Amino acid sequence: MDFQYSEDSVAMQEALRRFMQRHVLPANLEWHRQAESGTYPVALLRPLKALAKEGGFWNLFLPGLREHEPGTRLGNLDYAPLAEIMGRLPWASEVFNCSAPDTGNIELLHLAATPEQYQQWLLPLLEGEIRSCFAMSEPDVASSDATNLRTTVTRQGDEVVINGRKWFITGAAHPNCKLAIVMGVSDDGRVDDAAGADKHHRHSMVLVPMDAPGLSVVRNIPVMHHLAPEGHCELVFKNVRVPAGNLLGEEGQGFALAQARLGPGRVHHCMRTIGQCELALELMCARALERRAFGKRVADFSNVQDWIGHSRVEIDQARLLVLHAAWRMDQRGNQAARVDVSAIKLVAAQLQTRVLDRAMQVFGAMGLTPDTPLSALWSWGRAFRVFDGPDEVHLRVIAREELAKAQDQLGATAAYYLLS
């Protein structure tokens, strides 16, 4: 395993840092001003996206990018540090057409879209002309177990009819969100019916235009009292009808498609988190050097030094774990990295709440206000421990893998017992 970045990768990282410093950071205050006024900053983003595309910082996340498609083809390992750089500013990924959930949706369409779906939806997404959302989670069931889903996707002749309720659907409030990829069950919704489909072959995905009759955005749900301008929305589908040609993949393949979607996206999320933790550590150190209390600098207190030291090594540990997962995906495929992906999701989410909490403590009251990014990043870190699977689900995946290995090696540790 060699995690040393290639010369091209290092050059891309430096160029992206310069781009962020020169073009993106100067727009940060205005982006927030517009977003807080209730106007999503589409006009502000448009020239930045044009500069990013012109500069070769476009669709960096997609290893399988085809020659005729816009973007820069990078593997997961080379993309990971770029996601970290973008992640320092939560809205910056959109400048480079690398935002969630679009990245995962583009990967899904790349994998399963028909030629017609490619032209109608994938190309506009690759060009950054539209945004999208992924509608899976539901308010009435534990959606971490996708076999619980109750939204129905019913075939009726040449149409598909969708009925159900989804929530915490990221991006659905974005003014350019034109597509929802909806995951539902294709049968009567009973998981315990012996005569019905296997519980992992009952799900289907369907491409639903956001302006489809019967689809309504009920509300944008605040997360920890922070209202995201792009939205974490509740959607209701009441007899929404779309052509059967809008099915993504085959009926019953939705569960497998959802699993395929998660791996690279979690690497992106985790590296963006690590970028935010690096920013928090930098802010914490600067604050500790600038502030004085009880006759000495805050940085001179041993407990603050402990927070800084723990934060440094924990960020580095998490980064190495994520890079290992990215390397394994590049070398052996997404499925081979399934347990690694659960591990990084668990570690990165818990890392963010720890590091941000320490930084907020060093800042004192100011750390609780919108004057710094810390409280918003802490809130997002806390949400990260729930979305894309809660901590407990990932711990279960990791533990099951360890138990399976132990089962295969029962008796191998017997010689270590000092028994007569």
C-alpha positions in Angstrom: 0.0 0.0 0.0 1.5 3.3 -1.1 -0.5 6.4 -0.2 2.1 8.8 -1.6 0.3 11.1 -3.9 1.6 11.3 -7.5 3.3 14.5 -8.8 0.1 15.2 -10.8 -2.1 14.8 -7.7 0.1 17.1 -5.6 0.0 19.7 -8.4 -3.8 19.4 -8.6 -4.0 19.9 -4.8 -1.9 23.0 -4.9 -3.8 24.4 -7.9 -7.2 23.8 -6.1 -5.9 25.5 -3.0 -5.0 28.5 -5.1 -8.4 28.5 -6.8 -10.2 28.3 -3.4 -8.1 31.2 -2.1 -8.4 33.4 -5.1 -12.0 32.8 -6.2 -14.1 30.9 -3.7 -13.2 32.3 -0.2 -13.7 35.9 -1.3 -17.3 35.0 -2.2 -18.0 33.3 1.2 -19.5 36.3 3.0 -21.8 37.2 0.1 -22.8 33.5 -0.3 -24.0 33.5 3.4 -25.6 36.9 3.1 -27.8 35.8 0.2 -28.5 32.3 1.7 -29.6 33.8 5.0 -31.9 36.3 3.2 -33.8 33.3 1.6 -32.3 33.6 -1.8 -30.1 30.7 -2.9 -26.9 32.2 -4.4 -27.3 30.7 -7.9 -26.1 33.9 -9.7 -23.1 34.1 -7.4 -22.1 30.5 -8.2 -22.6 30.6 -11.9 -19.3 32.5 -12.8 -17.4 30.4 -10.2 -18.6 27.2 -11.9 -17.5 28.5 -15.3 -14.1 29.3 -13.9 -13.8 25.8 -12.3 -14.8 24.1 -15.5 -12.3 26.2 -17.5 -9.6 25.5 -15.0 -10.0 21.7 -15.1 -11.6 21.4 -11.7 -14.8 19.8 -12.9 -16.5 16.4 -12.0 -13.3 15.3 -10.3 -15.0 12.6 -8.3 -15.9 10.2 -11.2 -13.3 7.6 -11.9 -15.3 6.1 -14.8 -15.7 9.4 -16.7 -16.0 8.8 -20.4 -13.9 10.7 -22.9 -16.8 12.7 -24.3 -18.0 13.8 -20.9 -16.9 17.0 -19.2 -14.6 16.6 -16.3 -11.2 15.4 -15.0 -11.0 11.6 -14.5 -9.5 10.8 -11.1 -9.4 7.7 -8.9 -10.8 7.7 -5.4 -7.3 8.0 -3.8 -6.4 11.1 -5.9 -9.8 12.7 -5.4 -9.8 12.2 -1.6 -7.4 15.1 -0.8 -9.3 17.4 -3.2 -12.6 16.6 -1.4 -10.8 17.6 1.9 -9.7 20.9 0.4 -13.2 21.7 -0.9 -14.8 20.5 2.4 -13.3 23.3 4.4 -16.1 25.5 3.0 -19.3 23.5 3.0 -20.9 25.1 -0.1 -17.7 25.0 -2.2 -18.2 21.6 -3.6 -21.0 22.9 -5.8 -18.5 25.2 -7.6 -16.8 22.1 -8.9 -19.9 20.0 -9.6 -18.8 17.7 -6.8 -21.7 18.2 -4.3 -23.7 15.5 -2.6 -26.1 14.1 -3.4 -25.3 14.8 -7.1 -22.1 12.8 -7.0 -23.8 9.7 -5.9 -26.7 10.2 -8.3 -24.4 10.7 -11.2 -22.6 7.5 -10.3 -25.9 5.7 -10.2 -26.9 7.0 -13.6 -23.5 6.2 -15.0 -24.1 2.7 -13.8 -27.7 2.1 -14.8 -29.1 4.8 -17.0 -30.7 3.9 -20.4 -29.6 6.0 -23.4 -32.8 8.1 -23.0 -32.1 8.7 -19.3 -28.5 9.6 -20.1 -29.6 12.3 -22.4 -32.4 13.7 -20.3 -30.8 13.6 -16.9 -27.1 12.5 -16.7 -25.7 14.9 -19.3 -27.3 18.0 -17.7 -26.0 16.8 -14.3 -22.5 16.3 -15.6 -22.7 19.8 -17.1 -23.9 21.3 -13.9 -27.0 22.7 -15.5 -29.3 21.0 -13.0 -29.2 19.5 -9.4 -30.8 16.4 -8.0 -31.8 14.7 -4.8 -32.0 11.1 -3.6 -35.3 10.2 -1.8 -34.9 7.1 0.4 -35.3 7.9 4.1 -38.8 7.9 5.5 -40.3 9.4 8.7 -42.4 6.4 9.8 -39.9 3.6 9.6 -36.2 3.0 10.7 -34.7 3.7 7.3 -31.3 2.5 8.3 -32.8 -0.8 7.5 -33.9 -0.2 3.9 -36.1 -3.3 3.9 -38.5 -1.2 6.1 -39.4 1.3 3.3 -43.1 1.7 2.7 -43.1 4.1 -0.3 -44.6 2.1 -3.2 -43.4 2.0 -6.8 -46.2 0.3 -8.6 -46.2 -0.7 -12.3 -49.5 0.1 -14.0 -49.2 -0.6 -17.8 -46.8 1.9 -19.3 -46.6 4.0 -16.1 -45.2 3.8 -12.7 -47.2 5.1 -9.8 -45.4 6.4 -6.6 -47.1 6.8 -3.2 -45.3 7.6 0.0 -43.5 10.1 2.2 -39.8 10.8 2.4 -37.8 13.1 4.6 -34.4 14.6 5.2 -34.0 14.7 1.4 -30.8 16.7 0.9 -30.9 19.2 -2.0 -34.6 19.2 -2.7 -35.0 22.9 -1.9 -32.3 23.9 -4.3 -33.8 26.1 -7.1 -32.0 24.0 -9.7 -33.1 20.6 -8.3 -35.0 19.1 -11.2 -34.8 15.4 -10.4 -35.5 13.1 -7.5 -34.3 9.5 -7.6 -36.9 7.8 -5.5 -36.4 4.4 -3.8 -39.5 2.4 -3.0 -40.9 -1.1 -2.8 -42.4 -2.8 -5.9 -44.8 -5.2 -4.2 -47.5 -4.7 -1.5 -44.9 -3.6 1.1 -45.0 -6.7 3.3 -41.6 -8.0 4.2 -42.9 -11.1 6.0 -44.9 -12.5 3.1 -43.4 -15.9 2.2 -45.1 -15.7 -1.2 -43.7 -12.3 -1.9 -40.3 -11.2 -3.2 -37.1 -11.7 -1.3 -36.8 -8.7 1.0 -33.7 -7.5 -0.8 -35.2 -7.8 -4.3 -38.4 -5.8 -3.7 -37.0 -2.3 -4.1 -37.0 -0.2 -7.3 -35.6 3.2 -8.2 -37.5 5.6 -10.4 -36.5 9.0 -11.8 -39.1 11.5 -10.9 -39.1 15.1 -12.2 -39.5 17.6 -9.2 -42.4 19.2 -11.0 -44.3 15.9 -11.4 -48.0 16.3 -10.5 -48.6 14.8 -7.0 -45.1 15.5 -5.7 -44.9 18.2 -3.1 -42.1 19.6 -0.9 -43.8 19.9 2.5 -41.0 21.6 4.4 -37.3 22.2 4.7 -36.4 20.6 8.0 -33.9 22.4 10.2 -31.0 20.2 11.4 -30.1 21.1 15.0 -32.0 24.3 14.4 -29.8 25.2 11.3 -31.8 25.6 8.1 -29.8 24.5 5.1 -30.6 26.7 2.1 -30.3 23.7 -0.3 -32.7 21.8 2.0 -33.2 18.7 4.0 -36.7 18.3 2.9 -39.9 16.3 3.5 -41.5 15.2 0.3 -44.9 13.7 -0.3 -45.8 11.5 -3.3 -49.5 11.2 -4.0 -50.3 9.0 -7.0 -47.3 10.5 -8.8 -47.3 9.0 -12.3 -44.2 8.8 -14.6 -43.5 6.7 -17.7 -42.3 3.1 -17.0 -39.1 4.2 -18.9 -38.2 6.3 -15.8 -37.4 3.1 -13.8 -33.6 3.2 -13.1 -32.3 -0.3 -13.8 -34.7 -3.3 -13.5 -37.6 -3.6 -11.1 -36.3 -5.2 -7.9 -32.7 -4.0 -8.4 -33.1 -0.9 -6.2 -31.5 -2.3 -3.1 -28.4 -3.4 -5.0 -28.2 0.0 -6.7 -28.4 1.8 -3.4 -25.5 -0.3 -2.0 -23.4 0.5 -5.0 -24.1 4.2 -4.6 -22.8 4.5 -1.0 -19.1 3.6 -1.1 -17.5 6.4 -3.0 -20.0 8.9 -1.6 -18.9 8.1 1.9 -15.3 8.6 1.0 -16.3 12.1 -0.3 -18.3 12.9 2.9 -15.5 11.7 5.2 -12.8 13.7 3.4 -14.9 16.8 3.5 -15.3 16.2 7.2 -11.6 15.9 7.7 -11.1 19.2 5.8 -13.6 20.8 8.3 -11.8 19.3 11.2 -8.5 20.7 9.9 -10.1 24.1 9.7 -11.4 23.8 13.2 -7.9 22.8 14.5 -6.4 25.8 12.7 -9.0 28.2 14.2 -8.5 26.6 17.7 -4.8 27.0 17.6 -4.9 30.6 16.4 -7.5 31.5 19.1 -5.5 29.8 21.8 -2.4 31.9 20.8 -4.3 35.2 20.6 -6.4 35.0 23.9 -5.1 35.5 27.4 -6.7 34.3 30.7 -5.5 34.4 34.2 -2.2 36.0 33.2 -1.2 33.7 30.4 -2.1 32.6 26.9 -4.9 30.1 26.5 -2.4 28.0 24.5 -0.2 27.6 27.6 -2.9 25.7 29.6 -2.1 22.0 29.6 -5.7 20.9 28.9 -5.8 23.1 25.8 -2.5 21.6 24.6 -4.0 18.1 25.2 -7.0 19.0 23.0 -4.8 20.3 20.3 -2.5 17.2 20.4 -5.4 14.7 20.5 -7.1 16.6 17.6 -3.9 16.4 15.5 -3.4 12.7 15.8 -7.1 11.8 15.5 -7.4 13.8 12.2 -4.3 12.1 10.8 -5.6 8.6 11.9 -8.9 9.3 10.3 -7.3 10.5 7.0 -5.1 7.4 6.8 -8.2 5.2 7.3 -10.1 7.0 4.6 -7.2 6.9 2.2 -6.9 3.1 2.8 -10.6 2.7 1.9 -10.1 4.8 -1.2 -7.1 2.8 -2.2 -8.9 -0.5 -1.7 -11.8 0.7 -3.9 -9.4 1.7 -6.6 -7.5 -1.5 -6.4 -10.3 -4.1 -5.8 -13.6 -2.4 -6.4 -16.3 -0.9 -4.2 -17.7 -4.1 -2.8 -14.2 -5.2 -1.5 -14.1 -2.0 0.6 -17.6 -2.5 2.1 -16.3 -2.9 5.7 -13.6 -0.2 5.2 -16.3 2.2 4.2 -18.3 1.5 7.3 -15.2 2.1 9.4 -14.5 5.5 7.9 -18.1 6.6 8.2 -18.0 5.7 11.9 -14.6 7.3 12.6 -15.1 10.5 10.6 -18.5 11.3 12.1 -17.3 10.9 15.7 -14.1 12.8 14.9 -16.0 15.9 13.8 -18.1 16.2 16.9 -15.0 15.8 19.1 -12.7 18.2 17.3 -15.4 20.8 16.8 -16.4 20.6 20.4 -12.9 21.3 21.5 -12.6 24.2 19.2 -15.8 25.7 20.4 -14.6 25.3 24.0 -11.4 27.3 23.2 -13.5 30.0 21.5 -15.9 30.2 24.4 -19.1 32.1 23.8 -18.0 33.2 20.3 -17.8 29.5 19.3 -21.6 29.2 19.8 -22.4 32.1 17.5 -22.6 32.4 13.7 -19.5 34.6 13.8 -17.4 31.5 13.3 -18.2 28.4 11.3 -17.7 26.2 14.3 -21.3 25.7 15.6 -22.7 25.0 12.2 -19.9 22.4 11.5 -20.5 20.8 14.9 -24.2 20.5 14.1 -23.4 18.9 10.7 -21.0 16.5 12.4 -23.7 15.4 14.8 -26.0 14.9 11.9 -23.3 12.9 10.2 -23.6 10.3 12.9 -27.1 9.6 11.7 -27.3 10.0 7.9 -25.8 7.5 5.5 -26.4 4.9 8.3 -26.1 5.6 12.0 -23.0 4.7 14.0 -24.6 1.6 15.3 -25.2 0.1 11.8 -21.6 0.6 10.9 -20.4 -0.9 14.1 -22.6 -3.9 13.4 -21.1 -4.3 9.9 -17.5 -4.2 11.4 -18.3 -6.5 14.2 -20.0 -9.1 12.0 -16.9 -9.1 9.8 -14.7 -9.7 12.8 -17.0 -12.5 14.1 -17.0 -14.1 10.7 -13.2 -14.2 10.7 -13.2 -15.6 14.2 -15.7 -18.3 13.2 -13.4 -19.4 10.4 -10.5 -19.6 12.8 -12.0 -21.2 15.8 -9.4 -23.0 17.9 -6.5 -21.0 16.4 -5.9 -19.1 19.6 -5.9 -22.2 21.8 -2.2 -22.3 22.2 -2.2 -18.9 23.9 -4.1 -20.3 26.9 -1.7 -21.3 29.7 -3.7 -24.3 30.8 -2.3 -27.6 32.1 
